[in-house]
Amino acid sequence: MFSRIALMIVLIASPISLGCKTIHRSLLQSALPPLSLNKITFDLSQISSEGLVGSGDGLRSLSYEFCIPANLQSLAEVKAIDSTFQHSRSPGRIRCTQEQYLVIGETHKSNWRTILTQLTQLNYIQRIDQFLGE
């Protein structure tokens, strides 16, 4: 099992050593515990190191959503991972329950991989889906 520091080094250094802008799913699988990676339901290989998807003039951030327990402790924990997360009582497309908050994040930041990795380590997050808007 990788330590957190070793995991961070692998995730940060891998795109540089591979000389590419995207990280391959097979590389992520070797760096993350398999059950954690399975929580992410969208293709990570489509996201550039800058956190963008698309090509040319069509580059954009990828939005994602997940549910957390509707309590201040869980909210503080995810906000500590990324203070830009937005939350609401809406069920979203992911169908959060009345006992959960819907949380929405964006990949357009240099540490998007680290953020997603940290989220997958939280036991109360069951899955992370691409957010397509309402």
N, C-alpha and C positions, 0 to 999 in steps of 0.2 A: 504494500500500500504506500502510495506517495505521501510524503509530508506536505503540508500546505505550501511551504516555500518551494519544494521541488516541483509541485504541481504548477505554481505560478511561473517558475522558470520555464517549464516545458511549454505552457500556454503562450507565454510572451515571446520566447525565443524561437519557437517552431516556425512561424511564418517567415521570420528573418532568415533562418537557416535553410528553409526550403526555397527562398527567393520568390515567394508568391504572395499575393494579397489575401488569399483565403486560406482557411485552415480546413483540412480534409477531415471528414467524419471518422475515418479509420484512425487518424492521429488522435482525435479527441477521445475515441473509445479506449485507446491505450493509456490515456492520461487520466481519465475520469472513471470512477467506479461505474460498472455497467448499469446498475439500477438508476443511478443519478442521471446518466445520459438519456435513459428512456423517458424521463420526465419531460424532455423537450421534444415537442411533436412536429417541429418544422426543421427544414434542412439548413444546418449551420454553414455548410460549405458555400452557400450562396451569398454569405455576408463577408464583405471585405474587412481588412484590418482596421479601417476607419469606421466600421459599423454600418456600411451602406450596401444596398442591393441594387441591381439594375446595371445599366451600362450607358456610357456616353452622357447625353443630357438628361437621361432618365434615372439618375442616381437618387436614391431616397433612403431614409431610415426605415428599419423594420420595427413595427410596434408589436409587443407581445403582452399577453394577459395571463394572470393566475389568481387563484383564490387563497386567502389566508383567513384564519379565525378572526372574527370581529372583536378583537380586544386590543387595548393599548400596547401591551407587551409585544404582540406579533407585529403590529404596525410599526412600532419603534425599531424592532429588529430588521425588518425589510428596509425601512427608511435609512437605517445605519449602513446598509449595503449600497443603496443609491437614494440620495435625498430627493431626486427628481421624480420618483415614482408618484403617480396620481392614484388615488383610491376613491371608491364610491360604494354605495349600497346596491347598485345595479347588479343583476345576475350576470350580465355580459353574455357573450356567445358561449363562454365556457360553463355557464350555468352555476354560478356561485349560489349557495343556499342563503337563507335569511340569517344564518349564524356566521356568515363570512363576508369579508370585504372583497370586492373586485379590485385588483391592482393592475395598472397598465404602465409599461416601461417602453423605452426606445433603445435601439442599438447604436445610434449615432454618437458614439463616444469611444475613446481609445481603449477603455477598459471593459468593453461590453462582454468579452469572454469571461473575465473574472467575475463580473456581476452575475451572469447566468450560472456560472459554476457554483458560486456561493448560494444562490437561490436553490439549486438542486440539492444542496446539502441540508436544507431545512425539511424536517420530517413532515411538517404540516402542509407543505406544498406538494400536491399530488401530480400536477402536470403544468406545463407552460406552453400555451398555444400562441400562434400568431394572431395578433389582434387586427381585425379587418374593418373595424368601425361599425357603427350602428346604422 
